Amino acid sequence: MRRRGIDPGALRTLFSLREAAPVPDGAGGHTLEWSEVATVFGRLEPVSAQSRFGADQAIETVSHDVTMRRRDDVRSGMRLVFGARVLTIVMVHDPDGTGRYTLCRTREEGQ
């Protein structure tokens, strides 16, 4: 398998890395409140798009890979936000095995 090099100069999209914390809603349940953990520069690459029909509506999903400098605090379930777009992190891994970068497979819904 051929290794693909990562150009650090391509990490130029500014993202807000966010995580959720449960907040009591006063009725015995909770809602999720998203707070910013960090701002990071990354490279956004579209991977796939799909449209499915359910509950009398079309549900559109787009997958992206976001590459950023190595962070140990990134986990599945967090979000990357830029502008009005919200990307939910589905998977996190080291793309080239060097420990220099973090690659996040993300899902963007409702385009």
Backbone as JSON Lines, residues from 0, in Angstrom:
{"i":0,"aa":"M","n":[0.84,-1.17,0.0],"ca":[0.0,0.0,0.0],"c":[0.89,1.23,0.0]}
{"i":1,"aa":"R","n":[0.61,2.15,-0.88],"ca":[1.4,3.37,-0.99],"c":[0.93,4.4,0.03]}
{"i":2,"aa":"R","n":[1.87,5.02,0.72],"ca":[1.53,6.06,1.68],"c":[1.33,7.38,0.98]}
{"i":3,"aa":"R","n":[0.33,8.08,1.38],"ca":[0.07,9.39,0.81],"c":[0.63,10.42,1.77]}
{"i":4,"aa":"G","n":[1.41,11.33,1.25],"ca":[1.99,12.37,2.08],"c":[0.95,13.42,2.46]}
{"i":5,"aa":"I","n":[1.13,14.03,3.62],"ca":[0.23,15.07,4.08],"c":[0.98,16.39,4.02]}
{"i":6,"aa":"D","n":[0.42,17.34,3.31],"ca":[1.02,18.67,3.16],"c":[0.51,19.55,4.29]}
{"i":7,"aa":"P","n":[1.36,19.95,5.25],"ca":[0.9,20.79,6.35],"c":[0.33,22.12,5.88]}
{"i":8,"aa":"G","n":[0.75,22.6,4.72],"ca":[0.22,23.85,4.18],"c":[-1.23,23.76,3.74]}
{"i":9,"aa":"A","n":[-1.73,22.54,3.57],"ca":[-3.13,22.34,3.17],"c":[-4.08,22.42,4.36]}
{"i":10,"aa":"L","n":[-3.56,22.5,5.57],"ca":[-4.4,22.59,6.77],"c":[-4.77,24.05,6.98]}
{"i":11,"aa":"R","n":[-5.74,24.54,6.18],"ca":[-6.01,25.97,6.22],"c":[-7.47,26.34,6.49]}
{"i":12,"aa":"T","n":[-8.32,25.36,6.74],"ca":[-9.7,25.65,7.11],"c":[-9.78,25.72,8.63]}
{"i":13,"aa":"L","n":[-10.34,26.8,9.17],"ca":[-10.42,26.98,10.62],"c":[-11.71,26.36,11.14]}
{"i":14,"aa":"F","n":[-11.56,25.41,12.06],"ca":[-12.69,24.7,12.66],"c":[-12.79,25.02,14.15]}
{"i":15,"aa":"S","n":[-14.0,24.96,14.66],"ca":[-14.23,25.0,16.1],"c":[-14.5,23.57,16.53]}
{"i":16,"aa":"L","n":[-13.65,23.02,17.41],"ca":[-13.83,21.67,17.94],"c":[-14.72,21.78,19.16]}
{"i":17,"aa":"R","n":[-15.85,21.06,19.16],"ca":[-16.83,21.17,20.24],"c":[-17.18,19.82,20.82]}
{"i":18,"aa":"E","n":[-17.51,19.84,22.13],"ca":[-17.98,18.62,22.79],"c":[-19.26,18.93,23.54]}
{"i":19,"aa":"A","n":[-20.05,17.89,23.77],"ca":[-21.36,18.05,24.42],"c":[-21.27,17.73,25.89]}
{"i":20,"aa":"A","n":[-22.08,18.45,26.66],"ca":[-22.22,18.18,28.09],"c":[-23.71,18.18,28.4]}
{"i":21,"aa":"P","n":[-24.2,17.18,29.15],"ca":[-25.62,17.15,29.49],"c":[-25.96,18.26,30.5]}
{"i":22,"aa":"V","n":[-27.08,18.94,30.27],"ca":[-27.56,19.99,31.15],"c":[-28.99,19.63,31.55]}
{"i":23,"aa":"P","n":[-29.3,19.58,32.87],"ca":[-30.66,19.24,33.3],"c":[-31.69,20.18,32.69]}
{"i":24,"aa":"D","n":[-32.83,19.6,32.27],"ca":[-33.87,20.44,31.66],"c":[-34.96,20.84,32.63]}
{"i":25,"aa":"G","n":[-34.86,20.43,33.89],"ca":[-35.84,20.8,34.91],"c":[-37.04,19.88,34.96]}
{"i":26,"aa":"A","n":[-37.11,18.91,34.07],"ca":[-38.24,17.98,34.05],"c":[-37.75,16.54,34.23]}
{"i":27,"aa":"G","n":[-36.57,16.38,34.78],"ca":[-36.02,15.05,35.02],"c":[-35.14,14.53,33.9]}
{"i":28,"aa":"G","n":[-35.07,15.23,32.8],"ca":[-34.24,14.81,31.68],"c":[-33.06,15.75,31.53]}
{"i":29,"aa":"H","n":[-32.52,15.77,30.34],"ca":[-31.4,16.68,30.07],"c":[-31.36,17.04,28.59]}
{"i":30,"aa":"T","n":[-30.69,18.12,28.28],"ca":[-30.4,18.5,26.91],"c":[-28.89,18.57,26.76]}
{"i":31,"aa":"L","n":[-28.42,18.56,25.55],"ca":[-26.98,18.65,25.32],"c":[-26.59,20.08,25.02]}
{"i":32,"aa":"E","n":[-25.58,20.56,25.7],"ca":[-25.05,21.89,25.44],"c":[-23.65,21.72,24.86]}
{"i":33,"aa":"W","n":[-23.42,22.31,23.69],"ca":[-22.14,22.18,23.0],"c":[-21.23,23.34,23.37]}
{"i":34,"aa":"S","n":[-20.02,23.02,23.79],"ca":[-19.05,24.06,24.14],"c":[-17.76,23.85,23.34]}
{"i":35,"aa":"E","n":[-17.09,24.96,23.04],"ca":[-15.87,24.91,22.25],"c":[-14.69,24.44,23.1]}
{"i":36,"aa":"V","n":[-13.98,23.44,22.6],"ca":[-12.79,22.91,23.27],"c":[-11.55,23.6,22.73]}
{"i":37,"aa":"A","n":[-11.52,23.82,21.42],"ca":[-10.35,24.42,20.77],"c":[-10.73,24.9,19.38]}
{"i":38,"aa":"T","n":[-9.88,25.73,18.81],"ca":[-9.98,26.04,17.4],"c":[-8.77,25.4,16.73]}
{"i":39,"aa":"V","n":[-9.01,24.74,15.61],"ca":[-7.95,24.01,14.93],"c":[-8.01,24.29,13.43]}
{"i":40,"aa":"F","n":[-6.86,24.21,12.79],"ca":[-6.8,24.29,11.34],"c":[-6.76,22.87,10.8]}
{"i":41,"aa":"G","n":[-7.49,22.63,9.7],"ca":[-7.52,21.31,9.11],"c":[-7.79,21.37,7.63]}
{"i":42,"aa":"R","n":[-7.71,20.21,7.01],"ca":[-8.01,20.05,5.58],"c":[-9.3,19.27,5.45]}
{"i":43,"aa":"L","n":[-10.25,19.8,4.72],"ca":[-11.56,19.18,4.52],"c":[-11.59,18.52,3.15]}
{"i":44,"aa":"E","n":[-11.89,17.21,3.13],"ca":[-11.98,16.46,1.88],"c":[-13.3,15.69,1.83]}
{"i":45,"aa":"P","n":[-14.15,15.96,0.84],"ca":[-15.38,15.18,0.71],"c":[-15.06,13.73,0.36]}
{"i":46,"aa":"V","n":[-15.82,12.81,0.95],"ca":[-15.59,11.38,0.71],"c":[-16.76,10.76,-0.03]}
{"i":47,"aa":"S","n":[-17.98,10.97,0.46],"ca":[-19.15,10.37,-0.17],"c":[-20.4,11.18,0.15]}
{"i":48,"aa":"A","n":[-21.43,10.96,-0.65],"ca":[-22.72,11.59,-0.41],"c":[-23.8,10.56,-0.68]}
{"i":49,"aa":"Q","n":[-24.87,10.63,0.11],"ca":[-25.96,9.69,-0.1],"c":[-27.27,10.36,0.29]}
{"i":50,"aa":"S","n":[-28.33,9.94,-0.37],"ca":[-29.65,10.45,-0.07],"c":[-30.56,9.25,0.13]}
{"i":51,"aa":"R","n":[-31.3,9.27,1.22],"ca":[-32.24,8.17,1.46],"c":[-33.58,8.77,1.85]}
{"i":52,"aa":"F","n":[-34.62,8.03,1.62],"ca":[-35.96,8.51,1.87],"c":[-36.53,7.76,3.05]}
{"i":53,"aa":"G","n":[-37.04,8.5,4.05],"ca":[-37.65,7.88,5.21],"c":[-38.53,8.86,5.93]}
{"i":54,"aa":"A","n":[-39.61,8.38,6.51],"ca":[-40.55,9.2,7.27],"c":[-41.04,10.38,6.43]}
{"i":55,"aa":"D","n":[-41.33,10.09,5.16],"ca":[-41.88,11.07,4.25],"c":[-40.96,12.27,4.01]}
{"i":56,"aa":"Q","n":[-39.64,12.03,4.06],"ca":[-38.69,13.11,3.78],"c":[-37.38,12.51,3.27]}
{"i":57,"aa":"A","n":[-36.65,13.31,2.53],"ca":[-35.33,12.89,2.05],"c":[-34.3,13.27,3.1]}
{"i":58,"aa":"I","n":[-33.42,12.33,3.43],"ca":[-32.36,12.57,4.4],"c":[-31.05,12.5,3.64]}
{"i":59,"aa":"E","n":[-30.34,13.62,3.6],"ca":[-29.09,13.71,2.85],"c":[-27.92,13.68,3.81]}
{"i":60,"aa":"T","n":[-26.93,12.85,3.51],"ca":[-25.76,12.71,4.35],"c":[-24.51,12.82,3.49]}
{"i":61,"aa":"V","n":[-23.55,13.63,3.95],"ca":[-22.28,13.78,3.25],"c":[-21.18,13.42,4.24]}
{"i":62,"aa":"S","n":[-20.23,12.58,3.81],"ca":[-19.08,12.21,4.64],"c":[-17.86,12.99,4.19]}
{"i":63,"aa":"H","n":[-17.07,13.42,5.16],"ca":[-15.84,14.16,4.89],"c":[-14.71,13.57,5.73]}
{"i":64,"aa":"D","n":[-13.5,13.71,5.25],"ca":[-12.31,13.47,6.07],"c":[-11.74,14.83,6.44]}
{"i":65,"aa":"V","n":[-11.44,15.02,7.71],"ca":[-10.8,16.25,8.17],"c":[-9.46,15.85,8.78]}
{"i":66,"aa":"T","n":[-8.38,16.35,8.21],"ca":[-7.03,16.08,8.71],"c":[-6.55,17.31,9.47]}
{"i":67,"aa":"M","n":[-6.01,17.1,10.68],"ca":[-5.49,18.19,11.5],"c":[-4.21,17.73,12.17]}
{"i":68,"aa":"R","n":[-3.48,18.65,12.75],"ca":[-2.3,18.27,13.54],"c":[-2.75,17.42,14.71]}
{"i":69,"aa":"R","n":[-1.87,16.58,15.2],"ca":[-2.17,15.6,16.24],"c":[-2.81,16.24,17.47]}
{"i":70,"aa":"R","n":[-3.95,15.69,17.87],"ca":[-4.62,16.07,19.11],"c":[-5.04,14.79,19.81]}
{"i":71,"aa":"D","n":[-4.75,14.69,21.1],"ca":[-5.13,13.5,21.86],"c":[-6.52,13.6,22.47]}
{"i":72,"aa":"D","n":[-7.15,14.79,22.41],"ca":[-8.45,14.97,23.05],"c":[-9.62,14.86,22.07]}
{"i":73,"aa":"V","n":[-9.39,14.47,20.83],"ca":[-10.47,14.33,19.85],"c":[-11.06,12.93,19.95]}
{"i":74,"aa":"R","n":[-12.41,12.85,20.02],"ca":[-13.1,11.57,20.15],"c":[-14.33,11.53,19.24]}
{"i":75,"aa":"S","n":[-14.8,10.34,18.98],"ca":[-16.06,10.18,18.26],"c":[-17.17,10.85,19.06]}
{"i":76,"aa":"G","n":[-18.11,11.44,18.35],"ca":[-19.23,12.11,19.0],"c":[-19.03,13.61,19.16]}
{"i":77,"aa":"M","n":[-17.79,14.07,19.04],"ca":[-17.53,15.51,19.08],"c":[-17.93,16.11,17.74]}
{"i":78,"aa":"R","n":[-17.87,17.43,17.64],"ca":[-18.22,18.12,16.4],"c":[-17.12,19.06,15.96]}
{"i":79,"aa":"L","n":[-17.03,19.22,14.65],"ca":[-16.2,20.25,14.04],"c":[-17.15,21.21,13.34]}
{"i":80,"aa":"V","n":[-17.06,22.49,13.66],"ca":[-17.98,23.48,13.12],"c":[-17.18,24.54,12.37]}
{"i":81,"aa":"F","n":[-17.64,24.9,11.19],"ca":[-17.08,26.06,10.48],"c":[-18.21,26.7,9.71]}
{"i":82,"aa":"G","n":[-18.37,28.01,9.92],"ca":[-19.5,28.71,9.34],"c":[-20.79,28.11,9.87]}
{"i":83,"aa":"A","n":[-21.73,27.86,8.99],"ca":[-23.01,27.26,9.38],"c":[-22.98,25.73,9.28]}
{"i":84,"aa":"R","n":[-21.85,25.16,8.92],"ca":[-21.75,23.71,8.72],"c":[-21.3,23.01,10.01]}
{"i":85,"aa":"V","n":[-21.97,21.9,10.31],"ca":[-21.66,21.11,11.49],"c":[-21.31,19.7,11.05]}
{"i":86,"aa":"L","n":[-20.1,19.25,11.41],"ca":[-19.63,17.91,11.06],"c":[-19.51,17.09,12.34]}
{"i":87,"aa":"T","n":[-20.22,15.99,12.43],"ca":[-20.14,15.1,13.57],"c":[-19.01,14.1,13.35]}
{"i":88,"aa":"I","n":[-18.12,13.98,14.32],"ca":[-16.98,13.06,14.19],"c":[-17.45,11.63,14.44]}
{"i":89,"aa":"V","n":[-17.21,10.77,13.48],"ca":[-17.63,9.38,13.54],"c":[-16.47,8.46,13.92]}
{"i":90,"aa":"M","n":[-15.26,8.77,13.42],"ca":[-14.09,7.93,13.66],"c":[-12.84,8.79,13.69]}
{"i":91,"aa":"V","n":[-11.87,8.43,14.53],"ca":[-10.62,9.17,14.65],"c":[-9.46,8.18,14.54]}
{"i":92,"aa":"H","n":[-8.44,8.53,13.73],"ca":[-7.27,7.67,13.66],"c":[-6.05,8.43,13.15]}
{"i":93,"aa":"D","n":[-4.9,7.8,13.24],"ca":[-3.63,8.36,12.75],"c":[-3.48,7.91,11.3]}
{"i":94,"aa":"P","n":[-3.54,8.83,10.33],"ca":[-3.6,8.42,8.92],"c":[-2.33,7.82,8.35]}
{"i":95,"aa":"D","n":[-1.17,8.21,8.86],"ca":[0.07,7.69,8.26],"c":[0.97,6.98,9.28]}
{"i":96,"aa":"G","n":[0.51,6.81,10.49],"ca":[1.26,6.07,11.49],"c":[2.44,6.81,12.09]}
{"i":97,"aa":"T","n":[2.57,8.11,11.82],"ca":[3.71,8.87,12.34],"c":[3.42,9.57,13.66]}
{"i":98,"aa":"G","n":[2.14,9.67,14.04],"ca":[1.78,10.38,15.26],"c":[1.78,11.89,15.09]}
{"i":99,"aa":"R","n":[1.88,12.39,13.86],"ca":[1.91,13.84,13.62],"c":[0.54,14.4,13.29]}
{"i":100,"aa":"Y","n":[-0.37,13.57,12.81],"ca":[-1.67,14.06,12.36],"c":[-2.79,13.22,12.93]}
{"i":101,"aa":"T","n":[-3.98,13.82,12.97],"ca":[-5.21,13.13,13.35],"c":[-6.17,13.27,12.18]}
{"i":102,"aa":"L","n":[-6.75,12.16,11.76],"ca":[-7.74,12.18,10.7],"c":[-9.09,11.83,11.3]}
{"i":103,"aa":"C","n":[-10.08,12.65,11.03],"ca":[-11.44,12.42,11.53],"c":[-12.36,12.15,10.36]}
{"i":104,"aa":"R","n":[-13.04,11.02,10.36],"ca":[-14.11,10.78,9.4],"c":[-15.34,11.44,10.02]}
{"i":105,"aa":"T","n":[-15.99,12.31,9.26],"ca":[-17.12,13.05,9.79],"c":[-18.36,12.84,8.94]}
{"i":106,"aa":"R","n":[-19.51,13.19,9.51],"ca":[-20.78,13.09,8.82],"c":[-21.5,14.44,8.93]}
{"i":107,"aa":"E","n":[-21.94,14.96,7.82],"ca":[-22.7,16.2,7.78],"c":[-24.09,15.88,7.26]}
{"i":108,"aa":"E","n":[-25.12,16.2,8.01],"ca":[-26.47,15.87,7.61],"c":[-27.28,17.12,7.31]}
{"i":109,"aa":"G","n":[-28.31,16.94,6.51],"ca":[-29.26,18.01,6.26],"c":[-28.78,19.12,5.38]}
{"i":110,"aa":"Q","n":[-28.07,18.79,4.34],"ca":[-27.59,19.83,3.43],"c":[-28.71,20.37,2.61]}
